[in-house]
Amino acid sequence: MTSTVPNAVQHTDAQPPITMFGPDFPYAYDDFLAHPAGIGQVPATEHGAEVAVVGGGLSGIITAYELMKMGLKPVVYEADRIGGRLRTVGFEGCDPSLTAEMGAMRFPPSSTALQHYIDLVDLETRPFPNPLAPATPSTVVDLKGESHYARTIDDLPQVYRDVAAAWNTCLEEGADFSDMNRAMRERDVPRIREIWSKLVEKLDNQTFYGFLCASDAFTSFRHREIFGQVGFGTGGWDTDFPNSILEILRVVYTEADDHHRGIVGGSQQLPLRLWDREPQKITHWPLGTSLSSLHGGEPRPAVTRLDRTAGNRITVTDASGDIRSYRAVVFTGQSWLLLSKIACDDALFPIDHWTAMERTHYMESSKLFVPVDRPFWLDKDGATGRDTMSMTLTDRMTRGTYLLDDGPDRPAVICLSYTWCDDSLKWLPLSPNERMEVMLKSLGEIYPGVDIRSHVIGNPVTVSWENEPYFMGAFKANLPGHYRYQRRLFTHFMQDRLPADKRGLFLAGDDISWTAGWAEGAVQTALNAVWGVMHQFGGGTDPSNPGPGDVFDEIAPVELPED
C-alpha cells in the first residue's frame, strides 16, 4: 500500500523536501556535489597516480569518475559487466526497446545525490507503477483466495485502512516519526542526532516484527499478517520481519519506499554513460578524457587476490594473472566476496572489520520478466468496466506482479514475479520456463478469464541474486545487534584512526552504507571513499565545501558500548 504516514505524502510544496539526509550520518552529499568549488583536489605531484577501483557497479564507476576528475588515474576491475545491480537486459529476438530491470528499477526522489548523476548524464525518469501509486492504473490485492480491485486505498475494505492507521500509530509512538520527519526536512542536525541516538540505543536489538508486536496498535495478528503481505510503499514487507527495525526506520524516515521513479531506457545507462563521459572540468588529464579512454575501452578483469605488501601498499592480482601494486585501493563489491571469491591477506583489515563483514546479512531476491505484444491489461472488462489485469500483490508464489508499458500500441513487459528471502529461495531450483509456468498458474487463479500466455512474444528472463557468483545476495539487511558492525564498515573511510599498516584499502558500495538496497547509499559511500583517497594522497577540500571526513567528528554515527 502507498504510505499513509502523517506528512509523508500529504506535505505541501511549501515544506522542504525529504532527502536521504541521515539519520545515522546527516551529511548533505547533494550540496557537496553541487558546490561550485568542487569536491576536492590532490597535490600536483600526485597527478597521474594510480588507484585501483574494484567493481564496476554504480559505486565503483562514481568513485573512478570523481578520482579521474581530480587528476588521479583510476584502474577499474570488473568481473562481469559495468553496472553491478544496475542491470538492464533485453529479450532475445524482440524489439530492442523492450527491457527488464534485473536489479534496481525504482528510485525515490529523496535520492538527491543519485539524482545529481542522473542529471549529469541527461537521463530521464518517470513515475514507477507501484501498488496504488498515482501512476498505476489499478491494483489487485489477493489474499487467502479473495481479491480486491482498487485504484486508491479507499477502494479497499476497511481492514486495510485500519492496518495503515495502525502502522502510522506504531511509527509515531515507537519512533517519533513526525519529529524526525520535521528535523530531516529542515536538516536540523542536532535534533536528528538527538532523536536517533535514543532510538539506536533502544531498538538495536529489536526485530521489525518485534517492534510491531510491542505496539498497542498491532495487537491483532490479522493486522500484522495483512501488513506483512501488503505492506506500505512497494508492497509486502513480511520478508523483512526478522531484520532490525532500525533498517526499516531508515527507509520510512527518508521516504525511500515511496514516490518512486524509473529511469527511461534502463538504469544501467547511468554507469555506462559515466564510463564514457568526458568531463568538461578535469584536472591533469586533457579534455576528452573519459574512464573508457583511460582503460582502452574495457576495465581490467576480475580481482582474484589482494595482499598487503612492503611500504603499506596493496597488491592486486587479476584473472589474467596480471599483478599490480597500489598505494590506494577502493573495494566496491559486496563484502562477502572478500571472504570467498577473492583470496585475501588477513592483514588487509583489522580483525573487528573482518568480523563485521563476516556477520553481514544479505537478502535474497528474484525476478522474472516476459515480453508481451501490447499492454492488454488496459483493456476494459465488458461486465465490470475494470482493467483486465492490474498491478498485483498476493500471498501466492508470485507475490508482486508489475505491468510496464510505453503506450497502448507498443510491445510491453510484465514482471511476473518479484520476491524476497524465503519467497525467492522457492524459485531457485527452477529453470526460467519452469518459473514462468508456476507464475502463470498463480496469476490464472487471480484472473481466470485472462489468457496471459497468448500475449507472450519471447522467452522469459530471470535472476536470483543469491545465485549470482559476484553478488551472493541482493543487498545487505542488518539483523538485530548488527548496528556496531555496520558502523565499523561505514566509518572505515576515516583511516587516520587505523594503524598505519591497516590503511589504504577503502570500502564503498551500498552494503557499506546505512541505506543498503538503495542506489543513494552506493553514491554516498563512493564519495566517502573518494574523500578518503584524496586525504591519503595529501589533498583536501575547499574550506567553503567541507567533505564528509572534514565534518565527521561533528556528525559521526552513534557509538554504542561494546562491553
C-alpha positions as CSV (number, residue, x, y, z in Angstrom):
1,M,0.0,0.0,0.0
2,T,1.1,3.5,-0.6
3,S,2.4,5.0,2.6
4,T,-0.2,7.0,4.6
5,V,2.3,8.0,7.3
6,P,1.4,11.6,8.5
7,N,3.2,14.2,6.4
8,A,4.9,11.5,4.3
9,V,2.6,12.0,1.3
10,Q,0.5,14.9,2.2
11,H,3.2,17.5,2.7
12,T,2.8,20.8,0.8
13,D,5.2,22.3,-1.7
14,A,6.0,25.0,1.0
15,Q,7.7,22.4,3.1
16,P,11.4,21.4,2.4
17,P,11.6,18.0,0.7
18,I,12.6,14.9,2.4
19,T,16.1,13.6,1.3
20,M,18.4,10.8,2.4
21,F,20.0,13.2,4.9
22,G,20.8,10.9,7.7
23,P,19.6,9.7,10.2
24,D,22.8,8.0,11.0
25,F,25.2,10.4,9.3
26,P,23.4,13.7,8.5
27,Y,25.7,15.0,5.8
28,A,24.5,16.9,2.7
29,Y,26.1,14.9,-0.1
30,D,23.8,16.7,-2.6
31,D,25.1,20.1,-1.6
32,F,28.7,18.8,-1.6
33,L,28.3,17.7,-5.2
34,A,26.6,20.9,-6.4
35,H,29.1,23.3,-4.8
36,P,31.0,25.4,-7.4
37,A,34.3,24.8,-5.6
38,G,34.1,21.1,-6.5
39,I,34.7,18.2,-4.1
40,G,38.4,18.5,-3.6
41,Q,41.9,18.2,-5.1
42,V,45.2,16.4,-4.7
43,P,48.7,17.9,-4.9
44,A,50.1,18.3,-8.4
45,T,52.9,15.9,-7.5
46,E,50.3,13.1,-7.2
47,H,48.6,13.7,-10.6
48,G,48.5,10.5,-12.6
49,A,49.0,8.3,-9.6
50,E,47.1,5.0,-10.0
51,V,44.3,4.0,-7.7
52,A,42.6,0.6,-8.1
53,V,38.8,0.5,-8.0
54,V,37.5,-3.0,-7.6
55,G,34.0,-3.3,-9.0
56,G,32.3,-1.5,-11.9
57,G,28.9,-1.0,-10.3
58,L,27.4,2.4,-9.6
59,S,29.6,3.0,-6.6
60,G,32.8,1.9,-8.4
61,I,32.1,4.0,-11.5
62,I,31.3,7.1,-9.5
63,T,34.4,6.6,-7.4
64,A,36.6,6.2,-10.5
65,Y,34.9,9.2,-12.3
66,E,35.5,11.6,-9.4
67,L,39.1,10.4,-8.8
68,M,39.8,10.9,-12.5
69,K,38.4,14.4,-12.3
70,M,40.9,15.1,-9.5
71,G,43.8,14.1,-11.7
72,L,44.4,10.6,-10.3
73,K,44.3,7.5,-12.6
74,P,41.6,5.0,-11.6
75,V,42.2,1.4,-12.7
76,V,38.8,-0.3,-12.7
77,Y,38.5,-4.0,-12.2
78,E,35.1,-5.6,-13.1
79,A,34.4,-9.4,-13.0
80,D,31.2,-9.3,-15.1
81,R,29.7,-6.2,-16.7
82,I,29.7,-2.5,-15.9
83,G,26.6,-1.6,-13.8
84,G,26.6,-4.2,-11.0
85,R,23.0,-4.4,-9.8
86,L,22.0,-1.6,-12.2
87,R,21.5,-4.4,-14.7
88,T,19.2,-3.8,-17.7
89,V,18.7,-6.7,-20.2
90,G,16.8,-7.2,-23.4
91,F,14.7,-10.1,-24.7
92,E,16.3,-12.2,-27.4
93,G,14.6,-11.7,-30.8
94,C,12.3,-8.9,-29.5
95,D,12.1,-5.2,-30.1
96,P,15.3,-3.8,-28.5
97,S,13.3,-1.1,-26.8
98,L,11.8,-3.8,-24.5
99,T,14.0,-4.1,-21.4
100,A,13.9,-5.7,-18.0
101,E,15.5,-4.3,-14.8
102,M,17.0,-7.2,-13.1
103,G,18.3,-5.2,-10.2
104,A,17.5,-1.7,-9.2
105,M,14.3,-0.5,-11.0
106,R,12.8,2.3,-8.9
107,F,14.4,5.3,-7.2
108,P,12.9,7.6,-4.7
109,P,13.2,11.4,-5.2
110,S,14.8,11.6,-1.8
111,S,17.9,10.1,-3.6
112,T,19.3,13.6,-4.3
113,A,23.0,12.6,-4.7
114,L,22.0,9.9,-7.1
115,Q,19.9,12.5,-9.0
116,H,23.0,14.7,-9.4
117,Y,24.5,11.9,-11.6
118,I,21.2,11.1,-13.4
119,D,21.0,14.8,-14.4
120,L,24.7,14.9,-15.3
121,V,24.3,12.3,-18.0
122,D,21.0,13.6,-19.2
123,L,18.8,10.6,-18.3
124,E,15.0,10.9,-18.0
125,T,12.9,9.5,-15.2
126,R,9.2,8.8,-14.9
127,P,6.8,7.6,-12.2
128,F,7.1,3.9,-11.4
129,P,3.8,1.9,-11.2
130,N,4.0,0.8,-7.5
131,P,0.8,-0.6,-5.9
132,L,-1.8,2.1,-5.6
133,A,0.6,4.8,-6.8
134,P,-0.9,7.6,-8.9
135,A,0.9,6.2,-12.0
136,T,-0.6,2.8,-11.6
137,P,-4.0,2.4,-13.4
138,S,-5.2,-0.2,-10.9
139,T,-4.1,-2.6,-8.2
140,V,-5.4,-6.0,-7.2
141,V,-4.8,-7.2,-3.6
142,D,-5.3,-11.0,-3.5
143,L,-5.0,-12.6,-0.1
144,K,-6.3,-16.1,1.1
145,G,-8.0,-16.6,-2.2
146,E,-10.0,-13.3,-2.1
147,S,-9.2,-10.5,-4.5
148,H,-9.9,-6.8,-4.2
149,Y,-9.7,-4.3,-7.1
150,A,-8.6,-0.8,-6.2
151,R,-7.4,2.5,-7.7
152,T,-6.8,4.1,-4.3
153,I,-6.6,2.7,-0.8
154,D,-10.2,4.0,-0.3
155,D,-11.4,1.2,-2.7
156,L,-10.1,-1.5,-0.4
157,P,-12.0,-3.0,2.6
158,Q,-11.9,-1.1,5.9
159,V,-9.4,-3.6,7.4
160,Y,-6.7,-2.3,5.0
161,R,-7.2,1.3,6.1
162,D,-7.1,0.0,9.7
163,V,-3.8,-1.6,9.1
164,A,-2.4,1.6,7.5
165,A,-3.6,3.6,10.5
166,A,-2.0,1.0,12.9
167,W,1.3,1.4,11.1
168,N,1.1,5.2,11.4
169,T,0.4,5.0,15.1
170,C,3.2,2.4,15.6
171,L,5.7,4.8,14.0
172,E,4.5,7.8,15.8
173,E,4.5,6.2,19.3
174,G,7.5,4.0,18.9
175,A,9.8,6.0,16.6
176,D,9.0,9.8,16.9
177,F,8.1,9.8,13.2
178,S,6.7,13.3,13.0
179,D,9.6,14.9,14.9
180,M,12.1,13.1,12.8
181,N,10.3,13.9,9.6
182,R,10.4,17.6,10.5
183,A,14.0,17.5,11.5
184,M,15.1,15.8,8.3
185,R,13.1,18.2,6.2
186,E,14.8,21.1,7.9
187,R,18.2,19.4,8.1
188,D,18.2,20.1,11.8
189,V,21.4,18.1,12.6
190,P,21.2,18.4,16.4
191,R,17.6,17.3,16.5
192,I,18.2,14.4,14.1
193,R,21.1,13.2,16.3
194,E,19.1,13.6,19.5
195,I,16.2,11.5,18.3
196,W,18.2,8.9,16.5
197,S,20.8,8.3,19.2
198,K,18.0,7.4,21.7
199,L,16.3,5.1,19.2
200,V,19.6,3.3,18.3
201,E,20.2,2.5,21.9
202,K,16.6,1.5,22.5
203,L,16.0,-0.5,19.3
204,D,19.3,-2.0,18.1
205,N,18.2,-5.4,19.5
206,Q,14.7,-5.3,18.2
207,T,13.3,-7.0,15.0
208,F,10.8,-5.4,12.7
209,Y,8.2,-7.9,13.8
210,G,9.0,-7.4,17.5
211,F,8.6,-3.6,17.0
212,L,5.1,-4.2,15.6
213,C,4.2,-6.6,18.4
214,A,5.3,-4.2,21.0
215,S,2.8,-1.6,19.8
216,D,-0.7,-1.5,21.1
217,A,-1.8,-0.6,17.6
218,F,-0.8,-4.0,16.3
219,T,-2.2,-6.4,18.9
220,S,-4.2,-8.1,16.2
221,F,-2.3,-11.0,14.5
222,R,-4.6,-10.5,11.4
223,H,-3.5,-6.9,11.1
224,R,0.2,-7.9,11.4
225,E,-0.4,-10.6,8.8
226,I,-2.1,-8.2,6.3
227,F,0.6,-5.6,6.9
228,G,3.3,-8.2,6.2
229,Q,1.7,-9.3,3.0
230,V,0.5,-6.0,1.6
231,G,2.8,-3.6,3.5
232,F,3.4,0.0,2.5
233,G,5.1,1.8,-0.4
234,T,6.2,-1.0,-2.6
235,G,4.2,-3.9,-1.1
236,G,4.5,-6.6,1.4
237,W,7.3,-6.5,4.0
238,D,6.9,-9.8,5.8
239,T,10.3,-10.9,4.4
240,D,11.9,-8.1,6.3
241,F,10.2,-9.0,9.6
242,P,13.4,-10.7,11.0
243,N,15.6,-7.7,10.2
244,S,16.5,-4.9,12.6
245,I,13.8,-2.3,12.9
246,L,16.5,0.4,12.5
247,E,16.8,-0.7,8.9
248,I,13.1,-0.1,8.4
249,L,13.0,3.2,10.1
250,R,15.8,4.5,7.8
251,V,13.6,3.7,4.9
252,V,10.4,5.3,6.1
253,Y,12.1,8.4,7.6
254,T,13.7,9.1,4.2
255,E,10.6,8.2,2.1
256,A,12.9,5.7,0.3
257,D,9.9,3.4,-0.2
258,D,7.6,5.9,-1.8
259,H,7.1,8.2,-4.8
260,H,9.4,6.0,-6.9
261,R,10.6,6.8,-10.4
262,G,12.2,4.6,-13.0
263,I,14.9,5.5,-15.5
264,V,13.6,5.7,-19.0
265,G,15.6,3.1,-21.1
266,G,17.0,1.3,-18.1
267,S,19.1,2.1,-15.1
268,Q,22.3,0.6,-16.4
269,Q,22.6,3.6,-18.7
270,L,23.8,5.6,-15.7
271,P,27.1,3.8,-15.0
272,L,27.6,3.2,-18.7
273,R,27.2,6.9,-19.6
274,L,29.5,7.9,-16.7
275,W,32.1,5.4,-18.0
276,D,32.0,7.2,-21.4
277,R,31.6,10.7,-20.2
278,E,34.3,13.3,-20.9
279,P,34.1,15.9,-18.0
280,Q,34.3,19.5,-19.0
281,K,36.1,20.3,-15.8
282,I,39.1,17.9,-15.2
283,T,42.5,18.3,-13.6
284,H,45.7,16.9,-15.2
285,W,44.1,14.9,-18.0
286,P,43.4,16.5,-21.4
287,L,39.8,17.5,-22.3
288,G,38.2,14.5,-24.0
289,T,39.5,12.0,-21.4
290,S,37.0,9.5,-20.1
291,L,37.2,6.4,-17.9
292,S,36.7,4.4,-21.1
293,S,39.7,6.1,-22.8
294,L,41.9,5.6,-19.8
295,H,41.1,1.9,-19.9
296,G,41.3,1.4,-23.7
297,G,37.5,0.8,-23.7
298,E,37.4,-2.1,-21.2
299,P,38.0,-2.4,-17.5
300,R,40.6,-4.9,-16.1
301,P,39.2,-8.4,-15.4
302,A,38.1,-9.8,-12.0
303,V,40.3,-9.5,-9.0
304,T,41.4,-12.8,-7.7
305,R,43.8,-11.9,-4.9
306,L,44.5,-8.9,-2.6
307,D,47.7,-8.7,-0.4
308,R,49.4,-6.2,1.8
309,T,53.0,-5.7,0.6
310,A,56.1,-3.7,1.5
311,G,55.6,0.0,2.1
312,N,51.9,-0.4,3.1
313,R,51.0,-1.0,-0.5
314,I,48.2,-3.2,-1.7
315,T,48.9,-5.7,-4.4
316,V,46.1,-6.7,-6.8
317,T,46.1,-9.9,-8.8
318,D,43.5,-10.2,-11.5
319,A,42.0,-13.1,-13.5
320,S,44.5,-12.6,-16.4
321,G,47.4,-13.2,-13.9
322,D,48.4,-9.5,-14.0
323,I,49.8,-8.3,-10.7
324,R,49.9,-4.6,-9.8
325,S,50.7,-2.7,-6.6
326,Y,48.9,0.4,-5.4
327,R,49.0,2.9,-2.6
328,A,45.3,3.0,-2.5
329,V,42.5,0.6,-3.5
330,V,38.7,1.1,-3.3
331,F,36.7,-2.1,-3.0
332,T,33.1,-1.6,-4.0
333,G,31.8,-5.1,-4.4
334,Q,29.7,-6.9,-1.8
335,S,31.9,-7.6,1.2
336,W,31.2,-11.3,1.2
337,L,33.4,-11.5,-1.9
338,L,36.4,-10.8,0.3
339,L,35.6,-13.9,2.3
340,S,35.1,-16.3,-0.7
341,K,35.8,-15.3,-4.3
342,I,38.9,-13.2,-3.6
343,A,42.0,-14.7,-1.8
344,C,42.7,-12.1,0.9
345,D,45.5,-11.4,3.2
346,D,44.3,-11.2,6.8
347,A,46.4,-8.1,7.2
348,L,44.1,-6.1,4.9
349,F,41.7,-5.1,7.7
350,P,41.6,-5.0,11.5
351,I,40.0,-8.2,12.9
352,D,36.9,-6.3,14.0
353,H,36.3,-5.3,10.4
354,W,36.6,-8.8,9.2
355,T,34.1,-9.8,11.9
356,A,31.7,-7.1,10.6
357,M,32.0,-8.4,7.1
358,E,31.5,-12.0,8.1
359,R,28.3,-11.1,10.0
360,T,26.8,-9.1,7.2
361,H,23.4,-10.4,6.4
362,Y,22.2,-10.4,2.7
363,M,18.7,-10.6,1.4
364,E,17.8,-13.0,-1.4
365,S,15.8,-11.6,-4.3
366,S,14.4,-12.9,-7.6
367,K,12.6,-11.5,-10.6
368,L,11.2,-12.9,-13.8
369,F,10.1,-10.8,-16.8
370,V,8.3,-11.7,-20.0
371,P,7.7,-9.6,-23.2
372,V,4.1,-9.2,-24.4
373,D,2.6,-7.9,-27.6
374,R,0.9,-5.0,-26.1
375,P,-0.4,-3.7,-22.7
376,F,-3.6,-5.8,-22.9
377,W,-4.2,-5.2,-19.2
378,L,-5.6,-1.8,-20.0
379,D,-8.5,-3.4,-21.9
380,K,-11.7,-3.0,-20.0
381,D,-13.8,-5.9,-18.8
382,G,-17.2,-5.6,-20.5
383,A,-19.1,-6.8,-17.4
384,T,-17.3,-4.9,-14.7
385,G,-15.6,-1.9,-16.5
386,R,-12.4,-2.8,-14.7
387,D,-8.9,-3.2,-16.2
388,T,-8.4,-6.7,-17.5
389,M,-5.3,-7.1,-15.3
390,S,-3.7,-5.0,-12.6
391,M,-0.5,-4.5,-10.6
392,T,-0.9,-7.5,-8.3
393,L,0.0,-8.1,-4.6
394,T,-0.7,-11.6,-3.4
395,D,0.2,-14.3,-0.9
396,R,0.6,-16.7,-3.8
397,M,4.0,-17.6,-5.2
398,T,4.3,-14.6,-7.4
399,R,3.9,-12.1,-4.5
400,G,4.3,-8.9,-6.7
401,T,3.5,-8.6,-10.4
402,Y,4.2,-5.3,-12.2
403,L,2.9,-4.1,-15.6
404,L,5.3,-1.9,-17.6
405,D,4.5,-0.2,-20.9
406,D,5.4,2.7,-23.1
407,G,1.9,3.3,-24.6
408,P,-1.1,1.3,-25.8
409,D,0.2,0.5,-29.3
410,R,3.7,-0.8,-28.4
411,P,5.0,-4.1,-27.1
412,A,5.2,-4.2,-23.3
413,V,6.8,-6.1,-20.4
414,I,5.4,-7.9,-17.4
415,C,7.4,-8.5,-14.3
416,L,5.5,-11.7,-13.4
417,S,7.1,-12.1,-10.0
418,Y,9.3,-10.0,-7.7
419,T,10.2,-11.8,-4.5
420,W,12.5,-11.7,-1.5
421,C,14.2,-14.1,1.0
422,D,12.3,-17.4,1.5
423,D,9.9,-16.5,-1.4
424,S,13.0,-16.0,-3.6
425,L,14.6,-19.3,-2.5
426,K,11.4,-21.2,-3.6
427,W,12.3,-20.3,-7.2
428,L,16.0,-21.1,-7.0
429,P,15.9,-24.7,-8.3
430,L,13.6,-23.9,-11.2
431,S,14.6,-23.0,-14.8
432,P,13.2,-19.8,-16.3
433,N,10.4,-21.6,-18.1
434,E,9.5,-23.7,-15.1
435,R,9.3,-20.5,-13.0
436,M,7.1,-18.9,-15.7
437,E,4.7,-21.8,-15.7
438,V,4.2,-21.7,-11.9
439,M,3.7,-17.9,-12.1
440,L,1.1,-18.1,-14.9
441,K,-0.7,-20.7,-12.9
442,S,-0.9,-18.4,-9.9
443,L,-2.0,-15.4,-11.9
444,G,-4.5,-17.6,-13.7
445,E,-6.2,-18.2,-10.4
446,I,-6.4,-14.5,-9.7
447,Y,-7.5,-13.6,-13.3
448,P,-9.4,-16.8,-14.5
449,G,-10.7,-15.2,-17.7
450,V,-7.3,-13.7,-18.9
451,D,-5.1,-15.7,-21.2
452,I,-1.7,-14.1,-20.4
453,R,0.2,-16.7,-22.3
454,S,-1.4,-15.8,-25.6
455,H,0.2,-12.3,-25.4
456,V,3.8,-13.6,-24.6
457,I,6.1,-12.9,-27.5
458,G,9.5,-14.1,-26.2
459,N,11.4,-16.2,-23.7
460,P,11.4,-15.1,-20.0
461,V,14.5,-13.5,-18.4
462,T,15.1,-14.1,-14.7
463,V,17.6,-13.5,-11.9
464,S,18.2,-14.9,-8.4
465,W,20.7,-12.6,-6.9
466,E,21.7,-15.1,-4.2
467,N,22.9,-17.4,-7.0
468,E,24.9,-14.7,-8.9
469,P,28.6,-15.6,-8.2
470,Y,29.8,-12.0,-7.8
471,F,26.9,-10.9,-5.6
472,M,25.6,-13.8,-3.5
473,G,22.6,-11.8,-2.5
474,A,20.6,-8.7,-3.4
475,F,21.7,-6.4,-0.6
476,K,22.7,-6.1,3.0
477,A,19.9,-6.1,5.6
478,N,21.2,-5.8,9.2
479,L,19.8,-8.2,11.8
480,P,19.2,-7.1,15.4
481,G,22.5,-6.4,17.2
482,H,24.3,-5.5,13.9
483,Y,24.5,-1.8,14.3
484,R,28.0,-1.9,15.7
485,Y,29.2,-3.9,12.7
486,Q,27.6,-1.5,10.3
487,R,29.2,1.4,12.0
488,R,32.7,-0.1,11.6
489,L,32.2,-0.6,7.9
490,F,30.6,2.8,7.2
491,T,33.3,4.7,9.1
492,H,36.2,2.7,7.6
493,F,37.0,5.6,5.2
494,M,38.3,7.6,8.3
495,Q,41.6,5.9,8.2
496,D,43.7,8.3,10.4
497,R,42.1,6.2,13.2
498,L,43.6,3.0,11.9
499,P,47.1,1.6,12.4
500,A,49.4,2.6,9.6
501,D,49.6,-1.0,8.3
502,K,45.8,-1.1,8.0
503,R,45.3,1.9,5.8
504,G,45.0,2.3,2.0
505,L,42.1,-0.1,1.3
506,F,38.8,1.7,1.3
507,L,35.3,0.1,1.3
508,A,32.4,1.5,-0.7
509,G,29.1,0.3,-2.1
510,D,25.5,0.2,-0.8
511,D,26.2,-2.6,1.7
512,I,28.7,-0.3,3.5
513,S,26.1,2.4,3.6
514,W,23.2,2.8,6.1
515,T,20.7,2.5,3.2
516,A,21.6,-0.8,1.5
517,G,19.5,-1.6,-1.4
518,W,19.1,2.0,-2.5
519,A,21.4,3.5,-5.1
520,E,21.8,6.6,-3.0
521,G,23.8,4.5,-0.5
522,A,26.2,3.4,-3.3
523,V,26.7,7.1,-4.2
524,Q,27.3,8.3,-0.7
525,T,29.8,5.7,0.2
526,A,31.6,6.3,-3.1
527,L,32.0,9.9,-2.1
528,N,33.3,8.9,1.3
529,A,35.9,6.7,-0.3
530,V,36.9,9.5,-2.8
531,W,37.4,11.8,0.2
532,G,39.5,9.1,2.0
533,V,41.7,8.5,-1.1
534,M,42.1,12.3,-1.6
535,H,43.1,12.7,2.1
536,Q,45.6,9.8,1.9
537,F,47.3,11.5,-1.1
538,G,47.7,14.7,0.8
539,G,44.8,16.5,-0.8
540,G,41.8,18.3,0.6
541,T,38.5,20.1,0.1
542,D,37.9,23.8,-0.4
543,P,37.1,25.4,3.0
544,S,33.8,26.6,1.7
545,N,32.8,23.0,0.8
546,P,33.9,20.6,3.5
547,G,33.7,16.9,2.7
548,P,32.3,14.0,4.8
549,G,35.6,13.4,6.5
550,D,36.1,17.0,7.3
551,V,33.0,17.2,9.4
552,F,33.0,13.6,10.6
553,D,33.5,14.3,14.3
554,E,30.6,16.7,14.4
555,I,28.1,14.2,12.9
556,A,29.6,10.8,13.5
557,P,27.2,7.9,13.9
558,V,26.2,6.9,17.4
559,E,28.9,4.7,19.0
560,L,27.3,2.0,21.2
561,P,29.4,0.5,24.0
562,E,30.9,-2.9,23.3
563,D,31.5,-4.1,26.9
